[in-house]
Amino acid sequence: MSERLVVVGGDAAGMSAAAQARRLRDAGDLEVVVLEQGRDVSYSACGIPYWVGGQVGGRDDLIARTPAEFAAQDITVRLGTRAEAIDLAAGHVLTADGERLGYDRLVVATGGRPTRPPIPGLDAPGVYGVHRLDDGAAIRAAIDAGPRDRPMRGLVLGGGYIGLEMAEALQRRGLEVTVVLADPLPMQLLDADMGERVCAAMTAMGMTVHTDQAVREVLVDEAGRACGVRTDAGRYDADLVVLGLGMGPEARLAADAGLALGPTGAVDVDRSQRCRDHPEVFAAGDCAQTFHRVTGEVAHVALGTHANRQGRVAGSVVGGRPARFAGVLGTALTKVGDLEVARTGLCTTQAEQAGFAYRADTIESTTRAGYYPGAEQLAVKLVTERGSGQLLGAQVVGGPGAGKRIDVLATAIWAGMTAEDLAGSDLSYAPPFSPTYDAVVVAARRVSRTEQG
């Protein structure tokens, strides 16, 4: 008799788990059913700002695979089907329409939940999240319906990845853009000196950036629609408000079922993505807790790259092939205008919190040889452990072509390299447009020489 795998959630982690399980076990041995409450699966939420901004042509361009394509692999995708509860004792998932769907193995991949602090008016019409493709469609529709007698005013709350990307997207669509954040600088996962570069670039683009201002209230007009926000410093008017306040784990379904949560509020799993107290249940993606590769401490990092890998691990184990998730560095790359912003591992604040005696070194350079056309300014910052020179983290901020250097640095940190190891590595060198040499190696050499006295 065949077994049934039920997957709750049809985006990165869920569909990776389903596809990997199917690769390892055929339909006669394992039935695979995916429950997705929305109307899309396997889509790129990270691409929504670029669809809003017009760089991506249409909604379908953000969908990697359709339900029909999964059906051709004998994976049943049930759209518009919300899982209301999990009965762990009976091995059932209860759907919103009252069906009790039995499972032998279960993957919880409910994803993340946009952070929505208890601010009056935050749920008013005219306030938009950036989480699902329907959110992108709603923002595009609001822009298209905006005023014609004056520039439309867009207000972005938050200065993380989504905040930066949506600020640029709105500006590309012709809106006057104001960014309001409670933090001292945008991109709090960067050190302050690097965040200042990002803030300066946003200001130079014509955006208005208000820092250190927590929003106290979303203001609404007579029709009950958002028309601005109030902070302790004043009022900022808007025709459209976009939330970029970060993501937390969407773990309510798991918690209500009795699955254990970790200190991050995400589902507690082992390195095979199994729930520790229910080995037939797995959790993967933004709803699952993980650990940091450098510190070994528990972490929650909401990135699609991690979700895909965690889903693949869960699917491998369900399929009978041992697999373990190897942790995260939080490597990510974004941009605002022409400025590329990338980071990996620990920033100095995180290194200090983790108890490292660290040092930080920044190299100013260019993306190509200064004499070659297209050379852009960049800064590479390395965070290393004092004495050993162990690489702990890195940040890169600069013009077009700067950001991909983070891949070299992430690989070096992942491999446990020291600054001396990196300084002596045989990285490509093809002057005048080398993608990896120059600032990366120069920064490593500086650390290495200093540590050696």
Disulfide bonds with the S-S distance in Angstrom:
none
